[in-house]
Amino acid sequence: MSRMESKILQARRLCRQLFFSSCVEEKRQGCHEALLRQRPHWSVLKKEEQMEKIDRGERIPFDITLPLPARDERSGSDAGINLFWELFSCQRCGRCCFTPGAGLYLEKEDFERIAGHVGKKRLISLCRYDKTLQAWILRQPCPFYDRENGCEIYQIRPMTCTKYPLHPPSPDMPYHLAVDAFCPAARQLAKRTLGWWIICENHWAELLGRLEGDQAKKQR
């Protein structure tokens, strides 16, 4: 990692620590709009490039990083996640349910809760046991999803389902929320919040300036 890349990563880490609450509020209030008017070239270039990338999620599986801070161990650091759920609107398309896949990991609590509803014998017949993970894996497409009636166990669905389309942060952007680009509603939200990145960039630039200033003072 180069010296500049290290500083950028440091600035992003500091950004989440210092601005995680205020930046969410700035985005909620639409402060990015004034910044975009001041920098119209940003709006045009970034929008065209990123919109095209987001749309690839229809065909290619990947995660989209959102301009919202990820939660950490601090109390009150869930402001970004809270705003995400305020804005996210599931389209009930069922793509995350009926698409074939490797299977859905069930927490112990998930397994016991669902088994209590559908019967342990039936649930086991719909799963495979992973000895490495020491957990039951529900088959995909989900056997509890019906295209006409929806989810049979919606009220007691697995924790993974309640969090979807949120994914763990990307290694390249570890301080921001990430969503599954396969989800149409997630892609829609990513497009809607695209302009919010200009607020992040302003904060990063401010912090980089401070870091450069501190470095210059040390070298005197």
Backbone hydrogen bonds in HBPLUS format (Angstrom, degrees):
<---DONOR---> <-ACCEPTOR-->    atom                        ^
c    i                          cat <-CA-CA->   ^        H-A-AA   ^      H-
h    n   atom  resd res      DA  || num        DHA   H-A  angle D-A-AA Bond
n    s   type  num  typ     dist DA aas  dist angle  dist       angle   num
A0006-SER N   A0002-SER O   2.94 MM   4  6.16 154.3  2.01 148.4 155.6     1
A0007-LYS N   A0003-ARG O   3.03 MM   4  6.31 149.1  2.13 142.0 150.2     2
A0008-ILE N   A0004-MET O   2.88 MM   4  6.17 154.3  1.94 151.0 158.3     3
A0009-LEU N   A0005-GLU O   2.99 MM   4  6.20 160.8  2.02 147.6 152.3     4
A0010-GLN N   A0006-SER O   2.96 MM   4  6.16 152.2  2.04 140.9 149.1     5
A0011-ALA N   A0007-LYS O   2.79 MM   4  6.03 152.4  1.87 146.3 154.0     6
A0012-ARG N   A0008-ILE O   2.94 MM   4  6.23 153.6  2.01 148.3 155.1     7
A0013-ARG N   A0009-LEU O   2.97 MM   4  6.21 152.7  2.05 145.1 152.6     8
A0014-LEU N   A0010-GLN O   2.91 MM   4  6.14 163.1  1.93 150.9 155.4     9
A0015-CYS N   A0011-ALA O   2.81 MM   4  5.92 144.7  1.93 139.9 150.7    10
A0016-ARG N   A0012-ARG O   3.14 MM   4  6.43 156.4  2.20 144.7 148.2    11
A0017-GLN N   A0013-ARG O   3.15 MM   4  6.44 155.4  2.22 143.6 150.7    12
A0018-LEU N   A0014-LEU O   2.76 MM   4  5.89 157.8  1.81 156.6 161.5    13
A0019-PHE N   A0015-CYS O   2.77 MM   4  5.38 158.1  1.82 144.1 151.4    14
A0023-CYS N   A0019-PHE O   2.72 MM   4  5.44 167.9  1.74 159.9 162.2    15
A0025-GLU N   A0021-SER O   3.19 MM   4  6.48 155.7  2.25 145.7 152.3    16
A0026-GLU N   A0022-SER O   2.88 MM   4  6.16 151.5  1.97 146.4 154.6    17
A0027-LYS N   A0023-CYS O   3.03 MM   4  6.24 153.6  2.10 143.7 149.9    18
A0028-ARG N   A0024-VAL O   2.89 MM   4  6.12 153.1  1.96 145.3 153.5    19
A0029-GLN N   A0025-GLU O   2.98 MM   4  6.15 147.5  2.09 144.9 152.7    20
A0031-CYS N   A0026-GLU O   2.97 MM   5  5.32 170.7  1.98 160.3 157.4    21
A0030-GLY N   A0027-LYS O   3.15 MM   3  5.06 155.1  2.21  98.6 106.3    22
A0033-GLU N   A0030-GLY O   3.21 MM   3  5.95 159.3  2.26 119.5 123.9    23
A0036-LEU N   A0032-HIS O   2.88 MM   4  6.12 154.0  1.95 154.6 161.9    24
A0037-ARG N   A0033-GLU O   3.10 MM   4  6.34 145.8  2.22 141.6 150.3    25
A0038-GLN N   A0034-ALA O   3.19 MM   4  6.48 141.9  2.34 139.6 149.3    26
A0038-GLN N   A0035-LEU O   3.15 MM   3  5.11 124.2  2.48  92.3 106.4    27
A0039-ARG N   A0035-LEU O   3.05 MM   4  6.32 131.9  2.29 138.3 151.5    28
A0042-TRP N   A0039-ARG O   3.02 MM   3  5.59 135.6  2.22 114.8 125.2    29
A0044-VAL N   A0040-PRO O   3.16 MM   4  6.49 161.2  2.20 154.6 158.2    30
A0045-LEU N   A0041-HIS O   3.04 MM   4  6.10 170.6  2.05 155.0 155.8    31
A0046-LYS N   A0042-TRP O   2.95 MM   4  5.69 155.6  2.01 146.5 153.9    32
A0047-LYS N   A0043-SER O   3.12 MM   4  5.67 149.1  2.22 128.8 138.2    33
A0048-GLU N   A0044-VAL O   3.26 MM   4  6.31 175.8  2.26 150.3 151.6    34
A0049-GLU N   A0045-LEU O   3.30 MM   4  6.32 167.9  2.32 148.6 152.2    35
A0050-GLN N   A0046-LYS O   2.90 MM   4  5.88 166.7  1.92 152.3 156.7    36
A0051-MET N   A0047-LYS O   2.86 MM   4  5.77 160.4  1.90 150.9 156.7    37
A0052-GLU N   A0048-GLU O   3.37 MM   4  6.37 162.1  2.41 139.9 144.0    38
A0053-LYS N   A0049-GLU O   3.31 MM   4  6.56 153.6  2.38 137.6 144.8    39
A0054-ILE N   A0050-GLN O   2.85 MM   4  6.07 164.6  1.87 157.3 160.7    40
A0055-ASP N   A0051-MET O   3.08 MM   4  6.27 157.9  2.13 148.2 153.3    41
A0056-ARG N   A0053-LYS O   3.10 MM   3  5.40 145.9  2.22 104.9 114.9    42
A0057-GLY N   A0054-ILE O   3.08 MM   3  5.85 164.3  2.11 120.4 125.0    43
A0058-GLU N   A0055-ASP O   3.23 MM   3  6.01 171.2  2.24 119.6 122.2    44
A0059-ARG N   A0056-ARG O   2.87 MM   3  5.58 151.2  1.96 120.2 127.6    45
A0060-ILE N   A0056-ARG O   2.76 MM   4  5.78 169.9  1.77 162.3 165.2    46
A0181-ALA N   A0062-PHE O   2.96 MM 119  5.72 162.5  1.99 159.5 163.2    47
A0064-ILE N   A0179-VAL O   2.78 MM 115  5.25 160.6  1.81 153.8 159.3    48
A0179-VAL N   A0064-ILE O   2.85 MM 115  5.25 155.6  1.91 143.5 150.7    49
A0066-LEU N   A0177-LEU O   2.84 MM 111  5.44 170.1  1.85 150.4 153.2    50
A0177-LEU N   A0068-LEU O   2.91 MM 109  5.79 157.5  1.96 160.2 165.4    51
A0070-ALA N   A0175-TYR O   3.03 MM 105  5.40 162.9  2.06 114.7 118.1    52
A0077-SER N   A0074-ARG O   3.33 MM   3  5.61 153.5  2.41 129.6 126.3    53
A0082-ASN N   A0078-ASP O   2.89 MM   4  6.08 159.7  1.93 154.2 160.5    54
A0083-LEU N   A0079-ALA O   3.06 MM   4  6.27 158.3  2.10 146.1 150.8    55
A0084-PHE N   A0080-GLY O   2.99 MM   4  6.22 151.9  2.07 143.4 151.9    56
A0085-TRP N   A0081-ILE O   3.03 MM   4  6.35 163.6  2.06 155.8 157.5    57
A0086-GLU N   A0082-ASN O   3.03 MM   4  6.28 139.0  2.21 139.6 151.5    58
A0087-LEU N   A0083-LEU O   3.08 MM   4  6.30 147.8  2.19 147.5 154.4    59
A0087-LEU N   A0084-PHE O   3.10 MM   3  5.31 124.4  2.42  99.2 112.7    60
A0088-PHE N   A0084-PHE O   2.77 MM   4  5.87 152.4  1.84 156.8 166.0    61
A0097-CYS N   A0094-GLY O   2.87 MM   3  5.12 146.7  1.98 107.3 118.3    62
A0098-PHE N   A0094-GLY O   2.93 MM   4  6.17 164.7  1.96 171.2 174.6    63
A0142-CYS N   A0097-CYS O   2.79 MM  45  5.34 167.4  1.80 161.4 160.2    64
A0104-LEU N   A0138-LEU O   2.76 MM  34  4.86 158.6  1.80 140.1 147.2    65
A0138-LEU N   A0104-LEU O   2.80 MM  34  4.86 157.5  1.85 147.3 140.3    66
A0106-LEU N   A0136-TRP O   3.04 MM  30  5.67 150.3  2.14 174.2 171.6    67
A0110-ASP N   A0107-GLU O   2.94 MM   3  4.94 116.5  2.36  94.9 111.4    68
A0111-PHE N   A0107-GLU O   2.94 MM   4  6.31 163.9  1.97 162.3 164.4    69
A0112-GLU N   A0108-LYS O   3.06 MM   4  6.31 168.2  2.07 151.7 154.5    70
A0113-ARG N   A0109-GLU O   2.93 MM   4  5.97 158.0  1.98 144.3 150.9    71
A0114-ILE N   A0110-ASP O   2.90 MM   4  6.05 171.2  1.91 160.5 162.4    72
A0115-ALA N   A0111-PHE O   2.85 MM   4  5.86 157.9  1.89 147.7 155.1    73
A0116-GLY N   A0112-GLU O   3.05 MM   4  6.09 146.0  2.17 137.3 145.4    74
A0117-HIS N   A0114-ILE O   2.94 MM   3  5.10 141.1  2.10 100.2 112.2    75
A0118-VAL N   A0114-ILE O   2.87 MM   4  6.17 165.3  1.89 164.4 167.4    76
A0119-GLY N   A0115-ALA O   2.74 MM   4  4.64 138.3  1.91 126.7 135.0    77
A0123-LEU N   A0119-GLY O   3.08 MM   4  6.30 164.6  2.10 153.0 157.7    78
A0124-ILE N   A0120-LYS O   2.96 MM   4  6.12 165.6  1.98 154.9 158.1    79
A0125-SER N   A0121-LYS O   3.19 MM   4  6.38 150.5  2.28 141.0 148.6    80
A0126-LEU N   A0123-LEU O   2.96 MM   3  5.17 145.4  2.08 103.5 114.4    81
A0127-CYS N   A0124-ILE O   3.13 MM   3  5.12 164.9  2.16 105.9 110.2    82
A0139-ARG N   A0126-LEU O   3.17 MM  13  6.19 171.8  2.18 161.7 161.1    83
A0128-ARG N   A0137-ILE O   2.96 MM   9  5.30 146.6  2.08 138.0 148.1    84
A0137-ILE N   A0128-ARG O   2.79 MM   9  5.30 162.9  1.82 160.5 166.5    85
A0130-ASP N   A0135-ALA O   2.90 MM   5  5.51 172.9  1.90 167.7 165.6    86
A0134-GLN N   A0130-ASP O   2.66 MM   4  5.48 125.4  1.95 138.1 155.3    87
A0135-ALA N   A0130-ASP O   3.23 MM   5  5.51 147.5  2.34 139.1 147.1    88
A0145-TYR N   A0142-CYS O   3.23 MM   3  5.60 167.2  2.24 114.2 116.2    89
A0152-GLU N   A0144-PHE O   2.79 MM   8  5.22 166.6  1.81 157.6 162.3    90
A0146-ASP N   A0150-GLY O   2.85 MM   4  4.84 160.9  1.89 129.0 135.6    91
A0150-GLY N   A0146-ASP O   2.58 MM   4  4.84 140.8  1.73 148.0 150.6    92
A0156-ILE N   A0153-ILE O   2.91 MM   3  5.48 144.3  2.04 118.6 129.3    93
A0157-ARG N   A0154-TYR O   3.38 MM   3  4.97 170.5  2.39 104.3 103.3    94
A0161-CYS N   A0158-PRO O   3.01 MM   3  5.38 126.2  2.31 104.9 118.0    95
A0162-THR N   A0158-PRO O   3.24 MM   4  6.70 150.1  2.33 146.2 154.7    96
A0162-THR N   A0159-MET O   3.05 MM   3  5.08 115.4  2.48  95.3 111.2    97
A0163-LYS N   A0159-MET O   3.13 MM   4  6.42 140.3  2.29 149.6 159.8    98
A0164-TYR N   A0160-THR O   3.14 MM   4  6.25 129.6  2.41 138.7 151.3    99
A0166-LEU N   A0163-LYS O   2.92 MM   3  5.69 148.2  2.02 137.6 135.6   100
A0180-ASP N   A0165-PRO O   2.91 MM  15  5.32 145.6  2.03 140.9 151.8   101
A0167-HIS N   A0178-ALA O   2.82 MM  11  5.35 168.1  1.83 142.7 142.2   102
A0173-MET N   A0170-SER O   3.02 MM   3  5.12 132.7  2.25 101.1 114.1   103
A0176-HIS N   A0173-MET O   3.36 MM   3  5.97 161.4  2.40 126.0 124.7   104
A0183-CYS N   A0180-ASP O   3.17 MM   3  5.90 162.3  2.21 118.6 122.9   105
A0186-ALA N   A0183-CYS O   3.12 MM   3  5.19 122.5  2.47  98.5 112.9   106
A0187-ARG N   A0183-CYS O   3.04 MM   4  6.39 156.0  2.10 154.3 160.9   107
A0188-GLN N   A0184-PRO O   2.99 MM   4  6.21 153.8  2.06 144.1 151.6   108
A0189-LEU N   A0185-ALA O   3.00 MM   4  6.22 153.9  2.07 141.4 147.8   109
A0190-ALA N   A0186-ALA O   2.89 MM   4  6.11 154.1  1.96 147.2 154.7   110
A0191-LYS N   A0187-ARG O   3.07 MM   4  6.32 152.9  2.14 146.9 152.9   111
A0192-ARG N   A0188-GLN O   3.01 MM   4  6.24 154.6  2.07 142.9 150.6   112
A0193-THR N   A0189-LEU O   2.96 MM   4  6.14 146.3  2.07 149.6 157.0   113
A0194-LEU N   A0191-LYS O   3.33 MM   3  5.14 165.6  2.35 101.4 105.2   114
A0196-TRP N   A0193-THR O   2.93 MM   3  5.42 151.8  2.01 114.5 123.5   115
A0197-TRP N   A0194-LEU O   3.22 MM   3  6.08 166.7  2.24 121.9 125.0   116
A0198-ILE N   A0195-GLY O   3.25 MM   3  6.01 160.3  2.29 117.5 121.6   117
A0199-ILE N   A0196-TRP O   2.99 MM   3  5.59 142.3  2.14 115.0 124.2   118
A0201-GLU N   A0197-TRP O   2.86 MM   4  6.16 162.5  1.89 155.2 159.8   119
A0202-ASN N   A0198-ILE O   3.04 MM   4  6.18 149.4  2.14 136.1 143.7   120
A0203-HIS N   A0199-ILE O   3.10 MM   4  6.40 158.0  2.15 148.8 154.0   121
A0204-TRP N   A0200-CYS O   2.87 MM   4  6.17 160.9  1.90 156.0 161.9   122
A0205-ALA N   A0201-GLU O   2.90 MM   4  6.05 160.6  1.94 147.5 152.6   123
A0206-GLU N   A0202-ASN O   3.03 MM   4  6.24 155.3  2.10 143.8 150.4   124
A0207-LEU N   A0203-HIS O   2.98 MM   4  6.25 161.7  2.02 152.0 156.4   125
A0208-LEU N   A0204-TRP O   2.80 MM   4  6.00 157.8  1.85 153.1 159.8   126
A0209-GLY N   A0205-ALA O   2.98 MM   4  6.12 153.1  2.05 143.0 150.1   127
A0210-ARG N   A0206-GLU O   3.11 MM   4  6.46 149.5  2.20 141.4 149.4   128
A0211-LEU N   A0207-LEU O   2.89 MM   4  6.19 160.5  1.93 151.5 156.6   129
A0212-GLU N   A0208-LEU O   2.86 MM   4  6.06 161.6  1.89 151.9 156.6   130
A0213-GLY N   A0209-GLY O   2.94 MM   4  6.08 152.7  2.02 141.2 149.2   131
A0214-ASP N   A0210-ARG O   2.84 MM   4  6.11 156.6  1.89 151.5 157.6   132
A0215-GLN N   A0211-LEU O   2.94 MM   4  6.14 155.2  2.00 145.9 152.8   133
A0216-ALA N   A0212-GLU O   2.93 MM   4  6.15 153.1  2.00 145.3 152.5   134
A0217-LYS N   A0213-GLY O   3.06 MM   4  6.31 152.3  2.14 145.7 152.6   135
A0218-LYS N   A0214-ASP O   3.13 MM   4  6.40 152.4  2.21 144.7 151.4   136
A0219-GLN N   A0215-GLN O   3.18 MM   4  6.43 141.2  2.34 142.2 152.0   137
A0220-ARG N   A0217-LYS O   3.28 MM   3  5.39 153.9  2.35 100.6 108.3   138
